[in-house]
Amino acid sequence: MGKKKEYFPNNWELYHAAPDEMFHQHTFEEIMEWKVAGWELPSSIFCIIRVDNSRTGKVQEFIYQKPGSAKKKVFQLMDDPDNEITLCDHEELHCISYGPLDPDEQPFDPDNEL
């Protein structure tokens, strides 16, 4: 059996109790530009895979340093049609989910690199 992860203490009570005036208000556009369009992964990380299972409601994240291991995990996750997979690498975000294909969209080729 695996070990249970050690509890990581945080200071959420401190932030929860802080008055609203202590926090700078951001616009939606600022957040989108900063967090969505401006992500950066450390050079030691190849990609992050986030899986949202629509049947269970469970969300999991996997971090990979090697392309081969990430590719194996994506293929394993694609076996479950309830999984919506979001893959973030250094260049772009990819979303993989089951659903009707766009007629102009190319079918998935498992021999291509991630």
Backbone as a chain_set.jsonl record, in Angstrom:
{"seq": "MGKKKEYFPNNWELYHAAPDEMFHQHTFEEIMEWKVAGWELPSSIFCIIRVDNSRTGKVQEFIYQKPGSAKKKVFQLMDDPDNEITLCDHEELHCISYGPLDPDEQPFDPDNEL", "coords": {"N": [[0.832, -1.176, 0.0], [0.387, 2.295, -0.66], [1.983, 5.163, 0.789], [0.305, 7.563, 2.819], [-0.128, 10.919, 1.816], [1.699, 13.549, 3.323], [0.239, 16.05, 5.381], [-0.066, 19.321, 4.211], [0.427, 22.313, 5.652], [-1.487, 25.335, 5.498], [-2.352, 28.825, 5.141], [-5.07, 29.607, 5.041], [-7.048, 30.648, 6.692], [-6.075, 33.138, 7.443], [-6.136, 34.602, 5.021], [-8.864, 34.434, 4.494], [-9.967, 35.905, 6.572], [-9.051, 38.432, 6.028], [-9.706, 41.829, 5.103], [-11.602, 42.962, 2.221], [-10.48, 45.216, 1.036], [-7.76, 44.9, 1.107], [-6.987, 43.486, -1.094], [-6.149, 43.671, -4.508], [-8.285, 44.579, -7.137], [-8.934, 42.774, -10.081], [-9.498, 42.776, -13.616], [-11.508, 40.711, -15.767], [-10.24, 40.349, -18.232], [-7.558, 40.871, -17.58], [-6.979, 38.705, -15.895], [-7.373, 36.529, -17.659], [-5.368, 37.048, -19.571], [-3.054, 36.914, -18.005], [-3.135, 34.382, -16.592], [-4.107, 32.415, -18.387], [-3.15, 32.901, -21.038], [-0.521, 33.332, -20.455], [0.984, 31.219, -19.321], [3.648, 29.399, -17.761], [5.857, 26.727, -17.722], [8.16, 24.991, -15.636], [11.503, 24.307, -16.806], [12.183, 21.676, -16.342], [9.878, 20.221, -16.537], [7.87, 18.4, -18.751], [5.124, 18.223, -19.49], [1.774, 18.927, -18.249], [-0.971, 17.065, -17.298], [-4.386, 17.232, -17.078], [-7.271, 15.745, -15.86], [-10.694, 15.465, -16.161], [-13.294, 13.729, -14.989], [-16.425, 13.067, -16.122], [-18.37, 11.344, -15.193], [-17.742, 10.599, -12.522], [-17.072, 13.032, -11.442], [-14.6, 13.626, -10.555], [-11.432, 15.229, -10.461], [-8.205, 15.041, -11.693], [-4.646, 15.534, -11.67], [-1.664, 15.147, -13.499], [1.84, 15.167, -13.697], [4.498, 15.28, -15.932], [7.854, 14.493, -16.837], [9.009, 13.319, -18.994], [8.454, 12.766, -22.469], [7.609, 10.233, -23.494], [6.459, 8.833, -21.316], [4.323, 10.53, -20.734], [2.825, 10.302, -23.068], [2.031, 7.592, -22.965], [0.351, 7.727, -20.704], [-1.678, 9.464, -21.6], [-2.859, 7.907, -23.638], [-3.812, 5.795, -22.057], [-5.684, 7.167, -20.461], [-7.466, 7.965, -22.427], [-8.955, 5.728, -22.939], [-11.236, 5.737, -21.392], [-14.364, 6.941, -22.021], [-15.586, 8.922, -20.524], [-13.721, 10.697, -19.688], [-12.378, 13.948, -19.832], [-9.68, 15.412, -21.172], [-7.089, 17.635, -20.519], [-4.191, 18.933, -21.758], [-1.202, 20.469, -21.084], [1.577, 21.905, -22.445], [4.851, 23.298, -23.146], [4.303, 24.901, -25.295], [1.521, 25.019, -26.051], [-2.026, 24.579, -25.223], [-3.917, 21.617, -25.058], [-6.983, 20.005, -25.706], [-8.695, 17.077, -25.111], [-11.41, 15.148, -25.815], [-14.321, 13.023, -25.881], [-16.731, 13.096, -28.439], [-18.815, 14.471, -31.062], [-17.062, 14.667, -34.137], [-15.702, 17.438, -35.881], [-16.403, 17.89, -39.279], [-14.295, 18.837, -40.843], [-12.117, 18.327, -39.31], [-9.108, 16.567, -38.662], [-8.745, 13.038, -38.183], [-7.642, 11.488, -35.092], [-4.274, 10.552, -34.794], [-2.49, 8.064, -33.458], [0.229, 7.602, -33.773], [1.596, 9.922, -33.987], [3.757, 12.315, -32.418], [3.421, 13.794, -29.081]], "CA": [[0.0, 0.0, 0.0], [1.137, 3.538, -0.719], [1.942, 6.021, 1.966], [-0.585, 8.709, 2.758], [0.638, 12.147, 1.695], [1.778, 14.361, 4.525], [-0.583, 17.251, 5.325], [0.683, 20.55, 3.969], [-0.308, 23.396, 6.31], [-1.625, 26.576, 4.746], [-2.834, 29.949, 5.934], [-6.314, 30.06, 4.432], [-7.816, 31.448, 7.647], [-5.533, 34.49, 7.376], [-6.689, 35.241, 3.822], [-10.316, 34.484, 4.644], [-10.301, 36.955, 7.537], [-8.559, 39.735, 5.568], [-10.745, 42.659, 4.479], [-11.538, 43.036, 0.762], [-9.657, 46.343, 0.624], [-6.35, 44.475, 1.036], [-6.747, 42.779, -2.352], [-6.31, 44.459, -5.725], [-9.317, 44.049, -8.033], [-8.477, 42.547, -11.452], [-10.548, 42.575, -14.601], [-11.525, 39.389, -16.39], [-9.23, 40.346, -19.289], [-6.24, 40.756, -16.938], [-6.818, 37.321, -15.427], [-7.21, 35.658, -18.831], [-4.053, 37.288, -20.166], [-2.008, 36.496, -17.076], [-3.163, 32.969, -16.207], [-4.381, 31.498, -19.49], [-2.26, 33.148, -22.16], [0.85, 33.55, -20.025], [1.482, 30.163, -18.446], [5.035, 28.965, -17.919], [6.222, 25.502, -17.02], [9.608, 24.894, -15.409], [12.182, 23.576, -17.884], [12.279, 20.26, -15.991], [8.569, 19.604, -16.746], [7.474, 18.286, -20.153], [3.73, 18.61, -19.62], [0.834, 18.668, -17.171], [-2.209, 16.491, -17.81], [-5.508, 17.38, -16.139], [-8.362, 14.867, -16.286], [-11.986, 15.713, -15.523], [-14.179, 12.606, -15.282], [-17.799, 13.566, -16.024], [-19.199, 10.378, -14.46], [-17.445, 10.64, -11.092], [-16.843, 14.399, -11.012], [-13.247, 13.686, -10.006], [-10.417, 15.902, -11.27], [-6.851, 14.602, -11.331], [-3.558, 16.139, -12.435], [-0.445, 14.355, -13.611], [2.953, 15.972, -14.193], [5.474, 14.393, -16.55], [9.126, 15.051, -17.265], [9.434, 12.653, -20.222], [7.37, 12.659, -23.449], [7.117, 8.859, -23.637], [5.583, 8.523, -20.186], [3.104, 11.331, -20.897], [2.078, 9.709, -24.18], [1.403, 6.377, -22.443], [-0.731, 8.107, -19.797], [-2.776, 10.004, -22.401], [-3.549, 6.777, -24.27], [-4.533, 5.084, -20.994], [-6.826, 7.994, -20.078], [-8.406, 8.038, -23.541], [-9.791, 4.522, -22.952], [-12.488, 6.02, -20.688], [-15.049, 8.021, -22.743], [-16.049, 9.945, -19.594], [-12.607, 11.588, -19.374], [-12.009, 15.102, -20.644], [-8.256, 15.551, -20.886], [-6.443, 18.885, -20.902], [-2.754, 18.734, -21.719], [-0.489, 21.746, -21.185], [3.024, 21.778, -22.6], [5.508, 24.601, -23.2], [3.859, 25.66, -26.449], [0.082, 25.216, -26.187], [-2.968, 23.766, -24.461], [-4.656, 20.682, -25.886], [-8.147, 19.44, -25.032], [-9.084, 15.815, -25.737], [-12.644, 14.625, -25.235], [-15.179, 12.309, -26.801], [-17.832, 13.895, -28.94], [-18.85, 14.454, -32.528], [-15.937, 15.322, -34.784], [-15.945, 18.431, -36.911], [-16.099, 17.216, -40.55], [-13.009, 19.298, -41.364], [-11.063, 17.951, -38.374], [-8.389, 15.343, -38.991], [-8.842, 12.035, -37.116], [-6.482, 11.349, -34.222], [-3.257, 9.603, -35.243], [-1.698, 7.746, -32.258], [1.665, 7.486, -34.06], [2.217, 11.25, -33.908], [4.282, 12.724, -31.112], [2.595, 14.767, -28.371]], "C": [[0.878, 1.242, 0.0], [1.005, 4.331, 0.569], [0.947, 7.153, 1.743], [0.27, 9.975, 2.698], [0.572, 12.949, 2.986], [0.941, 15.633, 4.346], [0.304, 18.478, 5.149], [-0.089, 21.711, 4.583], [-0.378, 24.633, 5.411], [-2.25, 27.64, 5.642], [-4.165, 30.469, 5.403], [-7.139, 30.92, 5.385], [-7.376, 32.912, 7.614], [-6.107, 35.245, 6.177], [-8.202, 35.406, 3.931], [-10.738, 35.643, 5.547], [-9.882, 38.348, 7.066], [-9.682, 40.526, 4.909], [-10.524, 42.758, 2.966], [-10.605, 44.142, 0.271], [-8.182, 45.979, 0.496], [-6.004, 43.834, -0.309], [-7.042, 43.688, -3.537], [-7.354, 43.802, -6.62], [-8.757, 43.936, -9.45], [-9.67, 42.384, -12.373], [-10.45, 41.155, -15.149], [-10.41, 39.293, -17.438], [-7.818, 40.205, -18.709], [-5.978, 39.319, -16.494], [-6.587, 36.379, -16.603], [-5.822, 35.817, -19.448], [-2.935, 36.725, -19.295], [-1.983, 34.989, -16.869], [-3.359, 32.017, -17.378], [-3.37, 31.685, -20.619], [-0.799, 33.255, -21.741], [1.418, 32.47, -19.137], [2.944, 29.869, -18.756], [5.234, 27.7, -17.112], [7.721, 25.543, -16.756], [10.253, 24.046, -16.507], [12.281, 22.08, -17.596], [10.967, 19.509, -16.242], [8.261, 19.568, -18.239], [6.035, 18.735, -20.339], [2.96, 18.317, -18.327], [-0.445, 18.157, -17.823], [-3.256, 16.624, -16.726], [-6.681, 16.598, -16.701], [-9.603, 15.177, -15.465], [-12.912, 14.582, -15.945], [-15.618, 13.047, -15.048], [-18.709, 12.612, -15.246], [-18.996, 10.504, -12.953], [-17.313, 12.061, -10.557], [-15.443, 14.621, -10.462], [-12.296, 14.373, -10.997], [-9.049, 15.462, -10.755], [-5.844, 15.344, -12.195], [-2.335, 15.236, -12.373], [0.627, 15.237, -14.234], [4.02, 15.011, -14.711], [6.709, 15.151, -16.998], [9.557, 14.486, -18.613], [8.25, 12.482, -21.173], [6.778, 11.249, -23.558], [6.151, 8.47, -22.537], [4.261, 9.279, -20.3], [2.219, 10.736, -21.989], [1.349, 8.444, -23.729], [0.205, 6.715, -21.561], [-1.924, 8.659, -20.563], [-3.549, 8.872, -23.065], [-4.355, 5.981, -23.249], [-5.797, 5.86, -20.612], [-7.882, 8.073, -21.173], [-9.303, 6.804, -23.63], [-11.142, 4.748, -22.289], [-13.189, 7.186, -21.389], [-15.571, 9.132, -21.835], [-14.957, 10.959, -19.252], [-12.521, 12.745, -20.363], [-10.595, 15.454, -20.231], [-7.771, 16.908, -21.38], [-4.95, 18.694, -20.699], [-2.077, 20.081, -21.97], [0.995, 21.445, -21.342], [3.608, 23.193, -22.739], [4.967, 25.491, -24.316], [2.365, 25.972, -26.484], [-0.72, 24.329, -25.252], [-3.72, 22.878, -25.436], [-5.829, 20.153, -25.07], [-8.582, 18.206, -25.814], [-10.342, 15.318, -25.043], [-13.426, 13.887, -26.31], [-16.309, 13.229, -27.222], [-17.822, 13.86, -30.455], [-17.681, 15.239, -33.108], [-16.429, 16.363, -35.772], [-15.582, 17.766, -38.24], [-14.761, 17.627, -41.149], [-11.832, 18.884, -40.498], [-10.432, 16.628, -38.776], [-8.56, 14.323, -37.871], [-7.537, 11.926, -36.348], [-5.552, 10.264, -34.735], [-2.354, 9.285, -34.055], [-0.204, 7.633, -32.508], [2.371, 8.838, -34.016], [2.703, 11.512, -32.499], [3.295, 13.657, -30.443], [2.999, 16.162, -28.732]], "O": [[1.966, 1.251, 0.577], [0.045, 4.182, 1.325], [0.772, 7.635, 0.624], [1.258, 10.104, 3.421], [-0.464, 13.019, 3.647], [0.943, 16.225, 3.267], [1.3, 18.646, 5.853], [-1.159, 22.063, 4.086], [0.555, 24.931, 4.665], [-2.629, 27.358, 6.778], [-4.355, 31.683, 5.329], [-7.852, 31.822, 4.944], [-8.201, 33.817, 7.741], [-6.518, 36.399, 6.307], [-8.75, 36.42, 3.499], [-11.76, 36.284, 5.301], [-10.313, 39.346, 7.644], [-10.524, 39.945, 4.224], [-9.393, 42.651, 2.491], [-10.005, 44.016, -0.796], [-7.431, 46.695, -0.166], [-4.826, 43.663, -0.62], [-8.056, 44.387, -3.563], [-7.308, 42.591, -6.836], [-8.173, 44.89, -9.965], [-10.727, 41.91, -11.957], [-9.424, 40.49, -15.004], [-9.718, 38.278, -17.521], [-6.98, 39.504, -19.276], [-4.887, 38.786, -16.696], [-5.702, 35.525, -16.549], [-5.179, 34.829, -19.806], [-1.984, 36.129, -19.8], [-0.92, 34.375, -16.959], [-2.821, 30.91, -17.36], [-2.796, 30.707, -21.099], [0.082, 33.267, -22.601], [2.254, 32.757, -18.28], [3.407, 30.069, -19.879], [4.826, 27.618, -15.954], [8.476, 26.076, -17.57], [9.606, 23.164, -17.071], [12.448, 21.291, -18.526], [10.945, 18.28, -16.167], [8.376, 20.587, -18.921], [5.742, 19.532, -21.23], [3.416, 17.581, -17.452], [-0.941, 18.746, -18.783], [-3.052, 16.187, -15.594], [-7.047, 16.758, -17.866], [-9.571, 15.155, -14.234], [-13.278, 14.479, -17.116], [-15.998, 13.365, -13.921], [-19.723, 13.044, -14.696], [-19.965, 10.515, -12.192], [-17.428, 12.28, -9.351], [-15.141, 15.702, -9.956], [-12.35, 14.131, -12.202], [-8.772, 15.503, -9.556], [-6.153, 15.738, -13.32], [-2.021, 14.647, -11.339], [0.359, 15.97, -15.186], [4.4, 14.058, -14.031], [6.632, 16.285, -17.47], [10.375, 15.092, -19.306], [7.163, 12.099, -20.743], [5.564, 11.1, -23.701], [5.128, 7.839, -22.804], [3.201, 8.73, -19.998], [0.998, 10.678, -21.841], [0.183, 8.245, -24.069], [-0.838, 6.068, -21.655], [-3.067, 8.358, -20.219], [-4.78, 8.882, -23.053], [-5.465, 5.539, -23.547], [-6.864, 5.265, -20.458], [-9.067, 8.232, -20.879], [-10.315, 6.834, -24.33], [-12.1, 4.033, -22.585], [-12.679, 8.306, -21.367], [-15.964, 10.188, -22.331], [-15.23, 11.966, -18.599], [-12.584, 12.546, -21.576], [-10.341, 15.762, -19.066], [-8.017, 17.283, -22.527], [-4.498, 18.341, -19.609], [-2.36, 20.747, -22.966], [1.601, 20.81, -20.479], [2.916, 24.175, -22.473], [5.155, 26.707, -24.282], [1.972, 27.064, -26.897], [-0.179, 23.45, -24.581], [-4.117, 23.323, -26.513], [-5.687, 19.882, -23.878], [-8.81, 18.273, -27.022], [-10.346, 15.093, -23.833], [-13.216, 14.102, -27.503], [-16.781, 14.048, -26.434], [-16.92, 13.284, -31.062], [-17.35, 16.328, -32.638], [-17.459, 16.179, -36.421], [-14.533, 17.126, -38.321], [-14.152, 16.853, -41.887], [-10.678, 19.062, -40.889], [-11.122, 15.691, -39.178], [-8.523, 14.705, -36.701], [-6.465, 12.229, -36.872], [-6.003, 9.17, -35.076], [-1.537, 10.119, -33.666], [0.57, 7.574, -31.552], [3.601, 8.899, -34.01], [2.149, 11.009, -31.522], [2.44, 14.248, -31.103], [2.415, 17.123, -28.231]]}, "num_chains": 1, "name": "protein.A"}
